[in-house]
Amino acid sequence: MRIAFLSDIHGNREALDAVLRHAGRHADRLVFLGDLVGYGADPVYVVDKIADEVGKGALSLLGNHDAAAATGSVEGMNEYASAAIEWTHHELDPASRAFLIEMPMSIEDEDRLYVHSEASSPRSWQYITDAGSAERSLRSTAKRLTFCGHVHKPQLYHMTPMKPPVRFLPQPGIGAPLVGNRKWLAVQGAVGQPRDQNPAAAYSVLDTTRNELTYFRVPYDIETTAAKIHAAGLPKILAARLFIGR
């Protein structure tokens, strides 16, 4: 089985379609790790597309922007995120809002845990940014493999029982063997708004037979995405940052 993990799509139609085309050649199953909407100008398309994939067997989890867009609550968000959430909330119809808010916070699947933020307190929306936060998450689950998003920066951590986690940055297109005597935490980059100074959409594929994880970067039509953000009247910074991956 080859499982593709997509996170932080953020209403970016062009990035989502590009990644789905790429994943169609590399994966048998799709898992969406949250933040389907927010920031981008195509929330309706993205929700409908992912709802269709869920109907065909994909899994999709709740992210903090999904919860905010479904309810209209912008508590704790900066002005740009708040503006996008308020706009998105009014763009979505009741059925789309219901689909978002009814997504699970986490899913356990064999030896794997799927969650948007991290394992210790999924509803607190905490970030995995270093070995300390990775250890907190890894020690909060008995599952060998954890897959999350939320940070918009690809990261991979492994930990043995008596030692702290070790972090390394995965290289696109190069498979990382997930050694069986360790626990692993795979943080996905963002499909729709990368923040690691690489503007290409990011996702990963787990080959469960080979026990190997490969991160991919997929170019997409950023010009079209940015033009839609401008046309919608959303904050211009949400378009500008796409070109530089920040």
N, C-alpha and C positions, 0 to 999 in steps of 0.2 A: 504494500500500500504506500502510495506517495501522497502526503497531505500538504496542501498549500495553506500558509498562514498569512492573512491580509489584515492589516490594522490601520486605523487612523486614515480612512478614506476622505473624510471631511468634505463630502459633497462635491468631489472632483470627478466628474464623469469621464473625462479624457484619460486620467490616470487609471481609474478603475477598469475601463475597457481595455487599455493597453496591458495591464497586469493579467486580466482574465484571459486575454488572447495568449499571452506568454504561458500562463499556468495551464492552459488547455493542452500544451505540449509537454508539460513536465509533471503534472499532478493528476491524481484520480479523485481527490476529494478536496473541498474547500472549507476552511474555518475562518470566520471573520471575527477579529478580536476587539471589536468595539470602535466607537467614534466614527460611525458611518456618515454623520452629518456635522455641520458647523464649519465656518470659514468659507466654503465653496458655494457656488451658485446653482448647483444641480441637486439639491437634496431629494426632490421628488423622484428623479430618475434613479438616483443611487439606492434609495429605500426600496423602490419597486423592483429594481434589478436584484438586489440581495434577497428580498422576500421571495422572488422567483427561484433563486438558487436554493434557498432554505426549503422550498417546496419540492426540490429535486434531491434533497438529502444533505445540503450544506448545514453547518452550524454557525450561529451568529450570537455574539455576546453584547451586553450593554456597556457602553462607555459613558464617561461623564458628560460629553457633549450631546450624546443621544438622550440621556435623562433630562438634561436642561432643555433641549429642543422640544421634547415631548410635553414637558410641563410648563415651559415658558419661564422657568426660574433661572436667573443669571447670578445667583449668589456666589461670591468668591471669584468671579471671572473678571479679567481686565476689560477695558473699554472696547477693544477690537473684537474680542470673543463675544462680549455681551451684545454688541450690535449685530453680529452675525447670528447669534442664537435667537434674538428677537425677530429678525427677518425670517430665519428658517422656521421658527414656530408658526408664523402666519402663512408661510408657503405650504406647509404640510397639511393634509386633510386629516380628519379624525382617525381614519383607518391607519394611516402612516404613523401617526403619533402613537396609536395603540400598539402597532407592531414594534416600535422602538422600546416603549416602556415595558413591554412584556418579555423582552429578551432576558435571558438569565445573566446573573452576575459572574458565574463561573460554571464550568462543566468539567467533570472527571471522565476520562476516556482511557480505559486500560491503565497503562502506567503513566498517563499524561494528565496534567491540569491545564485548563485554558482559562484565562482571566484577562481583563483589560489592563488593570493597573499592577497589582501584585497580590500574593496569596495571604498575607497576614491579616489584612483588613480591606477587602475589595471595595467596600463602600466609602472608604476614606480617600480613595483616589490618590494614594501615595505613589511617588515616582521611584523607579530603580535607576540610580545614577552612579553608584559606586559599590564596592565590595560589601560595605556595611548594610546598605539597604537590600542588596541581593541576598545576604545571609539571613536577614530577617524573613524574607519571603521563602527562601529555601527550607528553613527550619519550621515553617508553618504548614507544610504539607508532607505527607508520606509518599507522594508521587515522585517518581524518578525524574520526570521531565516536566518543566513548567514553561508555558508559552504565554507571553504577554506583549502589550504594546505601550501606549500612553506617552512614551518619552520622545518618540519620533527620531530616535537614534539607534541603529542596530548595535546590539551588545550581546555577548555570550559569556556566561559564567559557569564554572564547574566547581564542585566541592566534594571532598572526601569526608567521612564521618568525623575525623579528629583534627581537621585543618580548616582554616577560613577559605572562602571562595577565591578563585583566581579568575580574573577578567581578561578577555582579549577581544579585539575587534575583528569580526569575521570579514574575510575577503570575498567579494562577489564572485560567484561562479565556482568557488573552490569548496568542496564538501568537507565538513568537519565531523570526524567520527565521534559519536557520543558514547564514550567508553562506559561499559556497563557497571563498573564498580563505583561510579560517581553519580551525584545528582547534578542536573543541568537546569539552567535558567536561560531561556532564549528570548531576548527582548527584540521585538521587531522594529524595523524602521517604518516610516509612514508611507502608505501608498499615495496619499493626496497632499501631504505637506511635509516633506523631509526637512530635517533641521540639523543635518550633519555635514552641511556645505556641499552636498551632492544633490542636484535638483531632480535626478531620475527617481521614479517611483520605486519603492523598496518592498520586498516580500521575501518569504523563505519557503522552502520545501523540505519536509522530513520524509526520508525513505525509511520506513519501518523495517524493511527486510535487511537493508544494509546498515541500519542504525546510524544514519548519516544525515546531517542537516546542511543544506546549501542555501545561502542568501543570494538573492538576485537583485539587480538594478535594471529598470526598464524605462527607457526614454518615452516621453509622450508629448503631445501638442500643448505646451505651456502657453503659447500665445493665445490660443482659443480659450483656454481656461481663464486666463487673466482678463481677456476681453469681456467674458461673461460676468466676472466679478465687478468690473467697472460699470457694465450696463445695468447691473442689479442695484447699483448705488451702495455697495458694501465698501468698507474702508479700503483705500487704495493699497495700504501696506499688505493686505492679504493677497493681493496679486503680485506685488513687487517681490515679496520674499520667495515666491515660487521659483524665480529665475536663479536665485543664489543658494537655495536650499538652507535657509536660515529661519 
